[in-house]
């Protein structure tokens, strides 16, 4: 327990080095862009149709099912793990903030998907019932990953600019790995189990 507490203390120290700032920015941008996606989808039904067709094909190609209609929690966890890892990895490119693009795309898709659900005769309550049970864990994991990617990009960029007084880059990577291992991975694991076993039952209750 002492070792675990030490890990979270180290995570908190990363927050004081600028990570909390990126986390707040990522959370605010994510919420705003979800609303933006909803507005875009409402104003342009053709975009909504194109996006949902893309999502249907994309998720159909992931092969997350173990039996017909039965999704594997382990495979779902693996998919979300890779998505979060890539969001962090994008930050290795200096100046460009590619992670911000991933953040924007994911948030806009959530907003547009809400419009699609409504256009098919379902309520927003049904949409939220299908998103929030596992989203309470998955969305924070995503936002943490986006914040890590933005933080990493800022650290890499600062080194390209030869900024003085920076901590060793190896320490930054260790801190990023610590947040991923002790915050993001547990959130994704819980989210995958809830999405497979609990979310469908809750969503059905609002049909």
DAVENLIN-V625828 format. One record per residue. N is the residue number from 1. SS is DSSP state (@ for helix, = for strand, . for the rest). Layout:
# DAVENLIN-V625828
n = {N;N}
ss = {SS;SS}
This chain:
# DAVENLIN-V625828
n = {1;2;3;4;5;6;7;8;9;10;11;12;13;14;15;16;17;18;19;20;21;22;23;24;25;26;27;28;29;30;31;32;33;34;35;36;37;38;39;40;41;42;43;44;45;46;47;48;49;50;51;52;53;54;55;56;57;58;59;60;61;62;63;64;65;66;67;68;69;70;71;72;73;74;75;76;77;78;79;80;81;82;83;84;85;86;87;88;89;90;91;92;93;94;95;96;97;98;99;100;101;102;103;104;105;106;107;108;109;110;111;112;113;114;115;116;117;118;119;120;121;122;123;124;125;126;127;128;129;130;131;132;133;134;135;136;137;138;139;140;141;142;143;144;145;146;147;148;149;150;151;152;153;154;155;156;157;158;159;160;161;162;163;164;165;166;167;168;169;170;171;172;173;174;175;176;177;178;179;180;181;182;183;184;185;186;187;188;189;190;191;192;193;194;195;196;197;198;199;200;201;202;203;204;205;206;207}
ss = {.;@;@;@;@;@;@;@;@;@;@;@;@;@;@;@;@;@;@;@;@;@;@;@;@;@;@;@;@;@;@;@;@;@;@;@;@;@;@;@;@;@;@;.;@;@;@;@;@;@;@;@;@;@;@;@;@;@;@;@;.;.;.;.;=;=;=;.;.;=;=;.;@;@;@;@;@;@;@;@;@;@;@;@;@;@;@;@;@;@;@;@;.;.;.;.;.;@;@;@;@;@;@;@;@;@;@;@;@;@;@;@;@;@;@;@;@;@;@;.;.;.;.;@;@;@;@;@;@;@;@;@;@;@;@;@;@;@;@;@;@;@;@;@;@;@;@;@;@;@;@;@;@;@;@;@;@;@;@;@;.;.;.;.;.;.;.;.;@;@;@;@;@;@;@;@;@;@;@;@;@;@;@;@;@;@;@;@;@;@;@;@;@;@;@;@;@;.;@;@;@;@;@;@;@;.;.}
